[in-house]
Amino acid sequence: MTRKCFCLALIAVANPLVASFSAAAAEPLLISEAVAQRHGLQRSWFAQADIDRGRSRLHDMKLYEGVLYLISDSAVVQAIDAETGATLWSKQIGLPKHPCLPLGVGGDMLAVVNGSRLYVANRHNGNIIYERAVDGAPGGGPAVCDRRVYVPTTTGMMTAYRVDLLYEVNQSLLDKKNEMSPEELRQFEAHRRQKIHVNLGSALPLFYQSKGRTLVQPLVMRESPDEEYVAWPTDQGYIYIGHVNRHSDRALEIQSRIKTDAAITVQPAYLPPMPNVSPDFGVLFFGSNDGFVTAIREDGVVLWRFPTGEPIVQPPVAIGDRVYFSTRHGGLYCLDAKPDEASRAVRRWYAPGALQFLSASKKHIYAADRFGNTLALDAESGARTDSLDTAKLSSKFMNAQTDRLYLASPEGLLQCLHEIGIEKPLRYDLDRKQAAEAAKPAADQKAPGKAGEESPFAKKTPAKAPAKAAQGAAEEPAPEEKPAPAEKPAPAEKPAPAGGDNPFGEK
């Protein structure tokens, strides 16, 4: 009898603990509409990714042309409409037991490096159109343009695989393309993109041997019918800007190479050139482990360097005339993309405790703190205006393309939030991106700018001859290589203008 009473007492004591643990486990990850509204936000949709929650976790997300592409650590790739949350397709690409690297998306292709194999799929339906073994041990995720896939390796070799796409189209419909209505043309393009094959007679891969290991996903900067540019860093502190002449297509040449004093472990950011402005140079921003963020033009001219005193462990984000980046323990910086008259970086503001950029609206910058909470910062001053508990939604996507907030749990519960009243997404730098994708004159000709209009990144420096690299050849010292200049102490922070300038250059 005594033992029975003791057991009953033990159950009575344990029940509250069991109940509390059950309540904690059952605490919903979904941000309710009421909670979102209290923070000035609206939940536009939520969805569950195709993930076996008992075995797999969400590995990577990419946003491209209005579609979220997800990949799990078991190699399941899923495409989700970024505005509705509807699943467009879901496919197994690669073997579940092999490790996956970050996704690459560009043009009509999606690339997955699974184990030691490269898979290229039609990004509109997930059908695999190309597969091969990677030349070497992959070091980072692939970068994709409309005719090539770039794969870095742990030895420093950058390999560019040519993938020529063939489209099956009814000739009678093709002849009537100019007579189609906008809706008919949209349907025609959608049908055309579903029927993609690869020309098996594609050219051989292009190679370039970098100094150091390439462990970061490359970045396709821009491309046209004449040329394409790609950038990648190494763990020896080099940043490379490679160039391919599409008329010859014989070598991956080095347009510029810059040496810093520490390893670069995060992907750089790219700001395309302004349309109708000369010279038409884009700008690359990258951070290194010595605490410096550097801005260079496509031709290798260093525009500015900014010291933070801490390693840069998150990729920088360039939107309009602003650059955002965070340090390991400090906070989020906002700088002007263009330098001042003394070629120094201009700091707009600094937000302590904000460790990851998430998205931007016209009035707010959204960031994550060290606990995983989502912070709302004033876009002009960086002052914290609100905080939302999202600690359990640890997979936070850095969105530099629109104002949407995409949050996810490791098990694949996705949510999309935006500010109340903004029904259509704000798309940033759309004019720059469209101009970068448009055809441009041959490499020895420059598109004229408008009279009296000059790029804000123009700098009076003598022209430099790019270093050349033959296909498969070992790297030789590049004649234009210069170490990044030493930086003076950062200037005092400038107050936000009284007029409240739009931080994204929109009128």
C-alpha positions as CSV (number, residue, x, y, z in Angstrom):
1,M,0.0,0.0,0.0
2,T,2.8,2.3,0.9
3,R,4.5,1.6,-2.5
4,K,1.3,2.3,-4.4
5,C,0.9,5.7,-2.6
6,F,4.5,6.5,-3.4
7,C,3.9,5.8,-7.1
8,L,0.8,7.8,-7.2
9,A,2.5,10.7,-5.6
10,L,5.4,10.5,-8.1
11,I,3.0,10.5,-11.0
12,A,1.2,13.6,-9.5
13,V,4.6,15.4,-9.2
14,A,5.7,14.4,-12.7
15,N,2.5,15.2,-14.5
16,P,3.0,19.0,-14.4
17,L,6.5,18.5,-15.8
18,V,5.3,16.3,-18.6
19,A,2.6,18.7,-19.4
20,S,5.0,21.6,-19.5
21,F,7.4,19.7,-21.8
22,S,4.5,18.7,-24.1
23,A,3.3,22.3,-24.2
24,A,6.8,23.5,-25.1
25,A,7.1,20.9,-27.8
26,A,3.7,21.8,-29.2
27,E,4.4,25.5,-29.2
28,P,3.5,26.6,-32.8
29,L,6.2,27.8,-35.1
30,L,3.6,29.6,-37.3
31,I,3.5,33.4,-36.8
32,S,-0.3,34.1,-36.4
33,E,-1.9,36.9,-38.4
34,A,-2.7,38.7,-35.2
35,V,0.9,38.6,-34.0
36,A,2.1,39.7,-37.4
37,Q,-0.3,42.7,-37.5
38,R,0.8,43.9,-34.1
39,H,4.3,44.3,-35.6
40,G,3.0,46.0,-38.8
41,L,3.3,42.9,-40.9
42,Q,1.1,40.6,-42.9
43,R,1.5,36.9,-43.4
44,S,0.9,36.3,-47.1
45,W,1.4,32.5,-47.0
46,F,2.9,29.6,-45.3
47,A,3.9,26.1,-46.6
48,Q,5.6,22.9,-45.6
49,A,8.5,21.9,-47.7
50,D,8.8,18.3,-49.0
51,I,11.1,17.3,-46.2
52,D,11.1,14.1,-44.1
53,R,11.1,15.9,-40.7
54,G,12.3,12.8,-38.9
55,R,15.5,12.5,-41.0
56,S,16.2,15.6,-43.1
57,R,16.6,19.3,-42.7
58,L,16.4,22.3,-44.9
59,H,19.8,23.0,-46.4
60,D,19.6,26.0,-48.7
61,M,17.2,28.5,-50.3
62,K,17.5,30.7,-53.4
63,L,15.2,33.3,-54.9
64,Y,15.2,33.7,-58.6
65,E,12.6,35.4,-60.9
66,G,9.8,35.1,-58.4
67,V,10.5,31.4,-57.4
68,L,12.0,30.1,-54.2
69,Y,14.2,27.0,-54.8
70,L,14.8,24.8,-51.8
71,I,17.1,21.9,-51.3
72,S,17.2,19.5,-48.3
73,D,20.2,17.7,-46.9
74,S,18.7,14.5,-48.6
75,A,18.9,16.1,-52.1
76,V,15.2,16.9,-52.5
77,V,14.8,20.1,-54.6
78,Q,11.5,22.0,-54.5
79,A,10.3,25.1,-56.4
80,I,7.8,27.3,-54.7
81,D,6.0,30.4,-56.0
82,A,7.5,33.2,-53.9
83,E,4.2,35.1,-53.8
84,T,1.6,32.4,-53.2
85,G,3.5,29.6,-51.6
86,A,2.2,27.1,-54.1
87,T,4.6,24.2,-55.0
88,L,5.5,24.2,-58.7
89,W,7.5,21.0,-58.6
90,S,9.5,18.8,-56.3
91,K,12.2,16.3,-57.4
92,Q,15.0,14.1,-56.1
93,I,18.2,15.4,-57.7
94,G,21.2,13.4,-56.5
95,L,21.6,10.7,-53.9
96,P,20.2,11.2,-50.4
97,K,23.3,9.8,-48.7
98,H,25.7,12.2,-50.5
99,P,26.3,15.8,-49.2
100,C,24.8,18.7,-51.1
101,L,26.2,22.1,-51.6
102,P,24.2,25.4,-52.0
103,L,22.0,25.6,-55.1
104,G,22.9,27.5,-58.3
105,V,20.2,29.1,-60.4
106,G,20.4,31.1,-63.6
107,G,18.8,31.4,-67.0
108,D,16.6,28.3,-67.5
109,M,18.9,26.1,-65.5
110,L,19.3,24.9,-61.9
111,A,22.5,23.2,-60.8
112,V,23.2,20.9,-57.9
113,V,26.5,19.5,-56.7
114,N,25.7,16.3,-54.9
115,G,28.8,14.4,-53.7
116,S,31.3,14.6,-56.5
117,R,28.7,14.9,-59.3
118,L,27.2,17.9,-61.0
119,Y,23.5,17.8,-61.9
120,V,21.9,20.4,-64.2
121,A,18.1,20.5,-64.3
122,N,15.5,22.5,-66.1
123,R,14.5,25.0,-63.4
124,H,10.9,25.2,-64.7
125,N,10.1,21.5,-64.0
126,G,13.1,19.9,-62.3
127,N,13.9,17.5,-65.1
128,I,17.6,16.6,-65.2
129,I,19.1,17.6,-68.5
130,Y,22.9,17.2,-67.9
131,E,25.0,15.2,-65.4
132,R,28.7,14.6,-65.1
133,A,31.5,14.0,-62.5
134,V,33.2,17.2,-61.2
135,D,36.8,17.6,-62.1
136,G,38.2,17.6,-58.6
137,A,36.7,17.9,-55.1
138,P,34.0,20.5,-55.1
139,G,34.7,23.3,-52.7
140,G,31.5,25.4,-52.9
141,G,28.1,25.5,-54.6
142,P,27.8,26.1,-58.4
143,A,27.1,29.4,-60.1
144,V,24.9,29.4,-63.2
145,C,24.5,31.7,-66.2
146,D,22.4,31.0,-69.3
147,R,25.1,28.8,-71.0
148,R,27.6,27.8,-68.4
149,V,28.0,26.3,-64.9
150,Y,30.9,27.4,-62.7
151,V,32.1,24.9,-60.0
152,P,34.9,25.7,-57.5
153,T,37.2,23.0,-56.2
154,T,39.2,22.7,-53.0
155,T,42.5,22.9,-54.9
156,G,41.7,26.4,-56.2
157,M,40.7,25.3,-59.7
158,M,37.6,27.1,-61.1
159,T,35.9,25.0,-63.8
160,A,33.4,26.4,-66.2
161,Y,31.2,23.7,-67.9
162,R,29.5,24.7,-71.1
163,V,25.8,23.7,-71.3
164,D,24.2,24.5,-74.6
165,L,20.4,24.3,-74.4
166,L,18.1,23.2,-77.2
167,Y,14.4,24.1,-77.2
168,E,11.7,22.1,-78.9
169,V,9.2,24.5,-80.5
170,N,6.5,24.0,-83.1
171,Q,7.8,25.9,-86.2
172,S,4.3,27.1,-87.1
173,L,3.9,28.7,-83.7
174,L,7.4,30.2,-83.9
175,D,6.5,31.8,-87.3
176,K,3.5,33.5,-85.6
177,K,5.4,34.7,-82.5
178,N,5.3,38.4,-83.6
179,E,1.5,38.2,-84.0
180,M,0.8,36.8,-80.6
181,S,-1.0,38.7,-77.8
182,P,0.8,39.1,-74.5
183,E,-1.1,36.2,-72.9
184,E,-0.4,34.0,-75.9
185,L,3.3,35.0,-75.9
186,R,3.5,34.1,-72.1
187,Q,1.9,30.7,-72.8
188,F,4.3,30.2,-75.7
189,E,7.4,30.9,-73.6
190,A,6.1,28.7,-70.8
191,H,5.6,25.8,-73.2
192,R,9.0,26.4,-74.8
193,R,10.8,26.3,-71.4
194,Q,9.2,22.9,-70.6
195,K,11.0,21.3,-73.6
196,I,14.7,21.7,-73.0
197,H,17.5,19.4,-74.0
198,V,21.3,19.7,-74.1
199,N,23.5,19.8,-77.1
200,L,25.9,16.9,-76.4
201,G,28.5,18.4,-78.7
202,S,29.1,21.2,-76.3
203,A,32.6,22.7,-75.9
204,L,35.2,21.4,-73.4
205,P,35.3,22.9,-69.9
206,L,37.3,26.0,-69.2
207,F,39.7,26.1,-66.3
208,Y,41.6,28.6,-64.2
209,Q,43.9,27.8,-61.3
210,S,43.5,30.3,-58.4
211,K,45.8,30.9,-55.5
212,G,44.3,29.3,-52.4
213,R,41.3,27.1,-52.0
214,T,37.9,28.2,-53.5
215,L,35.4,27.2,-50.8
216,V,32.8,29.9,-51.5
217,Q,30.0,29.8,-54.2
218,P,31.0,31.9,-57.2
219,L,28.9,34.9,-58.3
220,V,27.8,35.5,-61.9
221,M,28.0,39.3,-62.2
222,R,26.5,39.9,-65.6
223,E,26.2,38.4,-69.0
224,S,25.3,39.4,-72.5
225,P,25.4,37.8,-76.0
226,D,29.1,38.9,-76.2
227,E,30.5,38.1,-72.8
228,E,30.0,37.0,-69.2
229,Y,31.7,37.9,-65.9
230,V,32.1,35.8,-62.8
231,A,33.7,36.6,-59.4
232,W,35.0,34.2,-56.7
233,P,37.2,34.5,-53.6
234,T,39.8,32.2,-52.1
235,D,41.0,31.4,-48.5
236,Q,44.3,33.2,-49.2
237,G,42.6,36.5,-49.5
238,Y,42.3,36.9,-53.3
239,I,39.2,38.0,-55.2
240,Y,39.1,37.1,-58.9
241,I,36.9,38.6,-61.6
242,G,36.9,36.2,-64.5
243,H,35.7,37.0,-68.1
244,V,34.7,34.8,-71.0
245,N,34.5,36.2,-74.5
246,R,31.5,34.3,-76.0
247,H,32.7,34.9,-79.6
248,S,35.9,32.9,-79.1
249,D,34.8,30.9,-76.0
250,R,38.4,29.5,-75.6
251,A,39.5,30.6,-72.1
252,L,38.4,31.8,-68.7
253,E,40.4,35.0,-68.6
254,I,41.1,37.1,-65.5
255,Q,39.8,40.6,-65.8
256,S,41.0,41.6,-62.3
257,R,42.7,40.1,-59.2
258,I,42.8,41.8,-55.9
259,K,44.8,40.7,-52.8
260,T,43.6,41.3,-49.3
261,D,45.3,40.4,-46.0
262,A,43.0,37.6,-44.8
263,A,40.8,34.8,-46.1
264,I,37.5,35.7,-47.8
265,T,34.9,33.2,-46.6
266,V,31.6,34.7,-47.8
267,Q,30.2,35.3,-51.2
268,P,30.6,38.8,-52.6
269,A,27.7,41.1,-53.6
270,Y,27.3,42.8,-57.0
271,L,25.7,46.1,-58.0
272,P,25.1,46.2,-61.8
273,P,26.0,49.3,-63.8
274,M,23.5,52.1,-64.0
275,P,21.6,52.2,-67.3
276,N,22.5,54.9,-69.9
277,V,25.5,56.0,-67.9
278,S,29.2,55.9,-68.9
279,P,31.5,54.2,-68.1
280,D,29.3,51.2,-67.7
281,F,31.1,49.5,-64.8
282,G,29.4,47.3,-62.2
283,V,30.7,47.3,-58.6
284,L,31.7,44.3,-56.5
285,F,31.6,44.4,-52.6
286,F,33.3,41.7,-50.5
287,G,34.3,41.3,-46.9
288,S,37.3,39.5,-45.5
289,N,38.4,38.0,-42.1
290,D,40.6,40.9,-41.3
291,G,37.5,43.0,-40.8
292,F,37.6,45.0,-44.0
293,V,34.8,45.5,-46.6
294,T,36.1,46.5,-50.0
295,A,34.4,47.9,-53.1
296,I,36.0,47.4,-56.5
297,R,34.9,48.1,-60.0
298,E,34.7,45.4,-62.6
299,D,38.0,46.6,-64.1
300,G,39.8,46.1,-60.7
301,V,39.8,49.8,-59.5
302,V,39.5,49.9,-55.7
303,L,36.9,52.4,-54.8
304,W,37.0,52.2,-51.0
305,R,37.8,50.0,-48.0
306,F,36.0,50.2,-44.7
307,P,37.5,48.8,-41.4
308,T,35.2,47.1,-38.8
309,G,37.7,45.4,-36.5
310,E,35.9,42.1,-36.7
311,P,35.7,39.3,-39.3
312,I,33.0,39.6,-41.9
313,V,31.1,36.3,-41.7
314,Q,27.9,37.2,-43.6
315,P,27.7,38.2,-47.3
316,P,27.3,41.9,-47.9
317,V,24.0,43.1,-49.6
318,A,23.9,45.9,-52.2
319,I,20.6,47.7,-52.8
320,G,20.5,50.9,-54.8
321,D,23.0,53.3,-53.4
322,R,23.5,51.4,-50.0
323,V,25.6,48.5,-48.9
324,Y,24.7,46.4,-45.8
325,F,26.9,44.0,-44.0
326,S,27.4,42.6,-40.5
327,T,30.3,41.5,-38.4
328,R,30.7,38.3,-36.3
329,H,30.0,39.9,-32.9
330,G,29.2,43.5,-33.6
331,G,26.2,44.6,-35.6
332,L,24.9,45.7,-39.0
333,Y,26.5,48.5,-41.0
334,C,25.0,50.6,-43.7
335,L,27.4,52.4,-46.1
336,D,27.0,54.5,-49.2
337,A,27.9,52.4,-52.2
338,K,29.9,55.2,-53.7
339,P,32.9,56.9,-52.0
340,D,33.2,60.5,-50.9
341,E,35.5,63.0,-52.6
342,A,38.5,61.6,-50.7
343,S,37.7,58.1,-52.0
344,R,36.7,57.0,-48.5
345,A,33.7,54.9,-47.5
346,V,30.8,56.9,-46.0
347,R,29.0,55.3,-43.1
348,R,25.3,56.0,-42.8
349,W,24.6,54.1,-39.6
350,Y,25.5,51.2,-37.4
351,A,23.0,49.0,-35.6
352,P,24.5,47.0,-32.7
353,G,23.2,43.5,-32.1
354,A,21.8,43.0,-35.7
355,L,23.9,40.2,-37.1
356,Q,22.2,39.2,-40.3
357,F,20.5,41.2,-43.0
358,L,17.1,39.8,-44.0
359,S,15.2,42.2,-46.2
360,A,14.4,45.8,-46.8
361,S,11.3,47.9,-47.4
362,K,11.2,51.7,-48.1
363,K,11.0,52.5,-44.4
364,H,12.6,49.6,-42.6
365,I,15.6,47.2,-42.7
366,Y,14.9,43.8,-41.3
367,A,17.7,41.9,-39.6
368,A,18.2,38.9,-37.2
369,D,19.9,39.2,-33.8
370,R,22.1,36.6,-32.1
371,F,19.0,34.9,-30.6
372,G,17.3,34.6,-34.0
373,N,14.7,37.3,-33.3
374,T,13.7,39.5,-36.3
375,L,14.5,43.2,-35.8
376,A,12.9,46.2,-37.6
377,L,15.4,49.0,-38.1
378,D,14.7,52.5,-39.3
379,A,16.1,52.7,-42.9
380,E,17.5,56.2,-42.4
381,S,19.0,56.0,-39.0
382,G,19.4,52.3,-38.1
383,A,17.5,52.8,-34.9
384,R,15.6,49.7,-33.6
385,T,11.9,50.2,-33.9
386,D,10.5,46.7,-33.2
387,S,11.4,43.1,-32.5
388,L,9.5,39.9,-33.4
389,D,10.2,36.5,-31.7
390,T,11.3,34.2,-34.5
391,A,14.0,32.3,-32.6
392,K,12.7,28.9,-33.6
393,L,12.6,29.8,-37.3
394,S,16.4,29.5,-37.6
395,S,16.6,29.3,-41.4
396,K,16.4,33.0,-42.4
397,F,16.9,33.9,-46.0
398,M,18.8,37.0,-47.0
399,N,16.6,38.7,-49.6
400,A,18.3,41.5,-51.6
401,Q,15.8,41.3,-54.4
402,T,12.4,42.2,-52.9
403,D,10.9,43.5,-49.6
404,R,9.6,40.1,-48.6
405,L,10.6,38.3,-45.4
406,Y,11.1,34.5,-45.8
407,L,11.5,32.6,-42.6
408,A,11.8,28.8,-42.2
409,S,12.3,26.2,-39.6
410,P,15.0,23.5,-40.0
411,E,12.1,21.0,-40.6
412,G,10.9,23.1,-43.6
413,L,8.0,25.2,-42.3
414,L,8.2,28.3,-44.5
415,Q,6.5,31.6,-44.0
416,C,6.4,34.8,-46.1
417,L,5.7,38.2,-44.4
418,H,5.6,41.7,-45.7
419,E,4.5,45.1,-44.4
420,I,0.8,45.8,-44.3
421,G,-0.5,47.5,-47.5
422,I,2.3,46.4,-49.8
423,E,0.5,43.7,-51.8
424,K,2.9,43.6,-54.7
425,P,6.6,43.0,-53.9
426,L,9.0,45.9,-54.2
427,R,11.7,44.8,-56.7
428,Y,15.0,46.6,-56.2
429,D,17.5,47.7,-58.9
430,L,15.2,46.4,-61.6
431,D,16.4,48.9,-64.1
432,R,20.1,48.1,-63.4
433,K,19.4,44.3,-63.8
434,Q,17.5,44.7,-67.0
435,A,20.2,46.9,-68.5
436,A,22.9,44.3,-67.4
437,E,21.0,41.5,-69.2
438,A,20.4,43.5,-72.4
439,A,22.8,43.1,-75.3
440,K,25.8,45.4,-75.4
441,P,28.3,46.2,-78.1
442,A,31.4,44.1,-78.7
443,A,34.1,44.2,-76.1
444,D,36.2,46.8,-77.9
445,Q,33.3,49.2,-78.0
446,K,31.6,51.0,-75.2
447,A,28.0,52.0,-75.0
448,P,27.7,55.8,-75.0
449,G,26.1,57.3,-72.0
450,K,23.8,60.3,-71.9
451,A,25.4,63.7,-72.5
452,G,26.8,65.1,-69.3
453,E,25.9,62.0,-67.3
454,E,28.7,60.0,-65.6
455,S,28.8,57.0,-63.4
456,P,29.0,57.7,-59.7
457,F,31.7,55.0,-59.6
458,A,33.9,56.6,-62.3
459,K,37.4,57.2,-61.2
460,K,40.2,58.8,-63.1
461,T,42.8,56.0,-63.3
462,P,44.9,54.7,-66.2
463,A,43.6,51.7,-68.1
464,K,45.0,48.4,-67.0
465,A,45.6,45.4,-69.3
466,P,43.8,42.3,-68.0
467,A,45.8,39.2,-67.2
468,K,45.3,36.3,-69.6
469,A,45.1,32.7,-68.7
470,A,45.1,29.8,-71.1
471,Q,42.6,27.0,-70.7
472,G,43.9,24.5,-68.1
473,A,47.1,26.5,-67.6
474,A,48.6,27.2,-64.1
475,E,48.1,30.8,-62.9
476,E,50.9,33.3,-63.5
477,P,51.2,36.6,-61.6
478,A,48.7,39.0,-62.9
479,P,50.3,42.3,-64.0
480,E,47.5,44.4,-62.7
481,E,47.4,42.8,-59.2
482,K,47.8,45.3,-56.4
483,P,47.2,44.8,-52.7
484,A,44.2,46.7,-51.4
485,P,45.3,50.0,-50.0
486,A,45.6,50.6,-46.3
487,E,42.6,52.3,-44.8
488,K,42.6,55.3,-42.6
489,P,40.3,55.3,-39.5
490,A,36.6,55.3,-40.5
491,P,35.1,58.8,-40.7
492,A,32.6,59.9,-38.1
493,E,29.1,58.8,-38.8
494,K,27.1,61.2,-40.8
495,P,23.6,62.1,-39.6
496,A,20.7,61.1,-41.8
497,P,19.6,63.9,-44.1
498,A,16.7,66.0,-42.8
499,G,14.7,65.4,-46.0
500,G,14.5,61.7,-45.5
501,D,16.1,60.4,-48.7
502,N,14.8,57.2,-50.0
503,P,17.6,54.7,-49.3
504,F,16.9,52.8,-52.5
505,G,17.1,55.6,-55.0
506,E,13.4,55.3,-56.0
507,K,11.4,58.4,-56.9
